Amino acid sequence: MNHDPSLDIAAHLVQARQYAQAESLLIPIVQTAPNHPKAWQLLAQISTETGKYTQGLFAAWQANSLQDSADMQALFARCLNHVAITAHDPQLQTAVARAVAETWGAPAELAEQAGKLLKHDPLIQKHLPPRDDAHLTADYIAALNQHALLHALLQSAPVCDLALEGFLTTLRKTLLLNPECVKRALPLAASLAQQCFINEYIYPVSAAESTALQTLRTTVRNTPHPTPEQRVLLACYHPLHRIEGADDWLHLAWPQPVDAILRQQIREPQTEAQLATAMPSLTPISDGVSQAVQAMYEESPYPRWVRAPKAGAPQSLNAFLSTAFPLSAFTPLACDNPLHVLIAGGGTGQHPLHTAQRFTGAQVQVIDLSRRSLAYAQRKTQEL
């Protein structure tokens, strides 16, 4: 690829924050040389800084498609958070599916925009808002099984949209009452099971489901080798680590979707229980309110986050303060490395982990009422 001197000029203009002049040079470059990653990268940076988020979204995607870049992925997520989603957009769906699966930004923000895209998808939109008498056919569920964005969303973060919650409740009910559908859509059922575990099984259960679920539990308990489909259906309604004998399932070979559920609902809780047992205690917890809070989070560590956003380059505390408050005068610390941080109420670890990644040489100590929450945080930290 021939080097265009205009690109060097544009880069200097961006550094000088002369964005309009830089943009006037970059637009012709990407029009005549659309495979030039640096031009798209600069255009994405300019667009984001000037609030042209739709253009920035496209430019960041183009840049990252040509050359994987954590910076471009972060810009894509930042722009996506500011873009109004008002129509079905298959290309954007493809891009957001990858962003969600690879956690290019804050999972909750990505999930919100992914949910909006799903609500405009004709495949899902026709069943919104869900009706009590809604009927999802086996062919329809098989089509949903091919939906990359739906899978990515279900596996990554709680779906907090009320209409989508209703749709997923209907989907779960249909799978339970028509188990033959699961054979054609095992990956979808497994993704739904992961979502149910993440959201603490918040979906309501109908009377028909209660009856079918009792039959399923009896079958799983009394059958030497329950089918993968039966285990996945049960995982949609009940955490597997609380089922007697489920530990034995870990020693068998399973299809990848089933293995992902066993890891989430059996292996990881086992690891957390071991970590919690070994965790030191600073003081006893004796007052009633603290004990009640502790009991709640021991039963359900919250939030059950799945993936952390990709970390940027760490900064010293002095550099961070200079960037965050450029117009404020302050006396830099003589020594800001190592930085000792105490986080009280660190929960399942999102804030402590973000802090540790954000500051150079940070040494983070975390305390919390809940051993289970801290064990969750410790396990997630060991995964990184």
N, C-alpha and C positions, 0 to 999 in steps of 0.2 A: 504494500500500500504506500503510495507516494505521500511524502510529508507535505502538509499545507502550512505555509508560514502564518496564515491567518489564525491557525489554531494556537500558535504561541502568543500571538497578540491577544486573542480572546482569553487565554489563561491569565495573562497579566492583567487584563481588564477585570476579570473576576476577582483576582486578588485585591485589586483597587476598589472593588465594589461598584465598578462602572457597568452595571448589569445590562442596561439597555444597549450600550455600544457592543458589549460582548455578544449579546443575543443576536444582534444584526449581522454579526460575522458567522455565528454558529449555524443559524437556520440554513443558509445556502450550503454549508458544508454537509449537514446531515441529509439535505435534499439530493446532493450530487454524489455523496459517498456515505450511504446509509449504513455501511458496515464498519464505520470508524467509531470504536468504543469511547475514545477520549472525548470526542465531540459530544456524544450523547451524555457522557458523565457530566461535562461542564454545563450542558443545557439543563440537565436534571437539577443540578445545584442551583443554577440561576432561577429556574422556575419555582423551586421550593422557597428560596429566599424572597422572591417577589410575590408569593401567594398565587402563582399560576399552577394550582395543584393538579389539574387535569393534564396539562402539558407535562408537568414534572413526573406524574405517574407513568405516562407513556415513555418519556425519555429514560427514566430509571429502569423500566422494564427492558427497553431496547438495549441499554448499556449492559445490563446484567445478562441478557440473552447472548450478547457477544463475548462477554468476559465476566465470569462470576466475581462479584465484589460485595463484601459485607456492607460497605458504605452505600452502594446503590440499593441493596436490599433494604437497608434502614430508611433510605429516602423514599423508596416505594411505599413502605409501610406508613411513613409519616404523611405522604401525599394522600394515600388511600383514606386515612382517617379524616381528611378534609373534603373528600369528594362526595357529592350527593349522588346516590344510586337510585335511579328512578325508572330503569328499564332493564330488560334482559340483555345481558352482554356476555356471550359465550367466551370471547377472548379474555375479558377481564376475569371471568370465572376460572379459567385455566391458570391465569397468573396468580389469583388470590388463593387457589387451591395449593399451589406450591408455597406461597408465602405463609399460609397457615401451617402446612405440614412441616416446614423448615423453621418456623418461628422467626420471621424477619422483623417482627416488632412485638409490642405488648400483646400477649394472647387475647386478653379481653377485648381490646380494640379491634384486632383482626377478626375475632369471632363476631363482633357486632356488625361489621361490614359484610362479612361472609353471610351472615343471616339475612341481611337485606338482599344480597344477590340471590340467595335461595328463594326468597319470597317472590322474586320477579321471574324465576325460572318457570316456564309453562308446565313442566312436569310436576312441580310442587304447588304452583299457584292455584291450579284447578281444585285443589283440596283444602284451600284456605278461604275463610276460617273453617276448621274442621267441624263436621256435623256428627251428632251422636250415632246416626245411622250410616255413616260413611263406610264404604266397602272398597278395600284395596285388593285388587285382583293379584293373582300369582304373577301374571305377565308384568303388571305395573311394578310390583316389588322387585322383579328381576331387572327391570329398567333402572330402578333406583340403585340397585346394587352396582351399577356402572358409573355412578355419580361421584367423581373424584372429590369435588368440593364438599359434598355431604359427608363422605368418609373422613376427610381431613378435619372438618369441624367437630364431628362427633367424638373424635379421638383426642382433641387438643384442649378443649375448654368447655365449661358449662354453657349450654344454649339458653340464653336468658330471654329470648323473645317469646311472648305469650302464645302467639299463633303457631309458631314452630313447636313449642312445647306440646300444644294440643295435637299437632300433626304427628309428632313422635310418639305421643301416648297412643294414638290410633294405630300407628305402625306396630308398636310393641304388642298391643292387644291382638291385632290381626295375625302376627307371627305365632303367638301363643295358641290361639284358637284354630289356626290352620298350619300346623307344624310342617306340612309338606312344602310350604313356601320357603322354609328355612333351607331346605336342601338346594334350592335354586339360588339362594341369596345368603349363604353362610357368612361371607365377609361383612355384609350389611348388618346382619344380626349381631355379629361380634362387635362391630363399631358401636351399635346401639347399646350393647351390654357395657362397653367401656364408658359411654356417656352416662348411663344410669349409675354406675359406680362413682363417677366424678361428681354428679349432682346429688349424691346421697339418696338415690331412689325416690325422687320427689314426685314422680308422676302418679296420679291416682289409679287405683285398681278397682275395676268393676266387679260386680257379683259373679258374672260369667268367668272372668279371669281368676277370681279367688277359687272357684271350683276346679278350673283346669289346672291352676297352679298346685293345688293340693294333690291332684292326681299325678302331676309331674314330679313333685317331691317324693311321693311314695314310690314311683317307678324308679327314680334315680337311687333311692335308698335301698331298694330291694333287688335291683338288677346288678349283677357282677360287673358288667361293662356297659354303662350307659353310652349312647351314641354321642358324637360331637354335637349334633344338633340339640339334643336334650340338655347337655351341659351349658351350651350357649344360651338357650332359652332360660334356664334357671339363673344364669348370671345376669340376665336382664331384670330380675326381680329380687335377687338376694345375693349379697357378697359371698363368694365361694369359700373364703377362708373360715366362715362360720358353719360350714357344712361338715358334719362328722365324716371322716375318711377321705376328704377331698385332697389331703396331702399326698395320698397314694397316686393321684392323677398326675403328679409332677414327674413320675418315673416312666411315663408312657410317651410315645411319639404322637404328635398331634399336627394337624394342618396349621399353618402360620397364624390364621385368624384366631384359632382356639388357643394356641400357645401364648398369644399376646394377652388374652384374658386371664389365663392361668398365672402369667407373670404379674399382671396388675392386681389380681384379686387373691392370690395365694402367696407367691414368692415374695413380693414386696411387703405385704403385711407381716410375713414371717420375719423378714429382715428388720423391720421397724420394731417388732416385739423384742428381738434380741438386743437391738441398740438401746431401747428404752430400759431394759433390765440393767444394762451396764452403765447407764447415765448417772453421774453424781448428783446428789441433792444438797443444796446449800443450806436450806432451812426447812423446818416442817411447815406445812400449810394447815392452819388450825381454824381460821375464821370461817363462818358459814357461807358467806357470799363467795369467797375464793374457792371453797370446796365445791360449791355448786357449779361455778364456771369451769373448774378443773374437770369435774365429772362429765360435763357436756363435751368438752374438747377431747377427753380421753375416749369417749365413745365415737366421736366423729371429728378427727383432725380437719381443720378448715383454714383456708381453702385447699382442696386437693388439686393443686396446680400440677400440670403435666410437664410443660417445657418452659424454660426461661428464655427470654429474648437473647439474641446474640449480643455479647458484650463488646462495647467499643474499647478503644485504647484507654487504660487507666490514667488518671491524673493525680498529681500531688494535691494536697489540700490548698496550698497557696495558689496553684494554677486554677483550681476549680473556683475559688473565691474571686480571683481576678476576672475570670470569664463570666461568672454569674452576676457580678456586681461591678461592671467596668467603670462606672462613674463614681464609685465609692472609694474613698481613701482608707487604707488599713495598713497596719504594720505586719509584714509577713512573719510567720513563725520562723524562728531561727532553725528549727529542725522539725519538719513535718513528716518525716519518714523514719521509723514506722509510725503509723497512725493507729492509736488504740481507740477502739469504738465499743461501747456497751449498748446493746439493744435490749431493752426490757419489753417483754411481750413479743418475742420474735416469731411466735406461731410456727407455721410450717416452712418458714425460711425464705420467702420471696424477698423481703426487705433486707435481711442480713446478707443474702447472697448478692443482691444488687449492690449493696454497700461495699462488700469485699471486692467485687469486680470493678467498681468505679474508682477507687482510690489506690494509688501506688503503695504497696507494702502495708495495706490495711490489715490489722489484727483485730478480728471481730469476736467479741464474746456475747453470747445470746443467753438470756434467761426467759423462762416461761412457766406458767402454772402447770402445763400439760407435758408430761413425758412423751406421750404419743405424738404430739405435735412436733416437739423437738426431734424425736426420732425420725419423723417424716422429713424434717429439714436436713438432718444429718445424712439420711439416705440419698436425698436429692443432690446434696453437695458432693457426695462420693461418686455420683453418676457423671459429674462434669469433668 
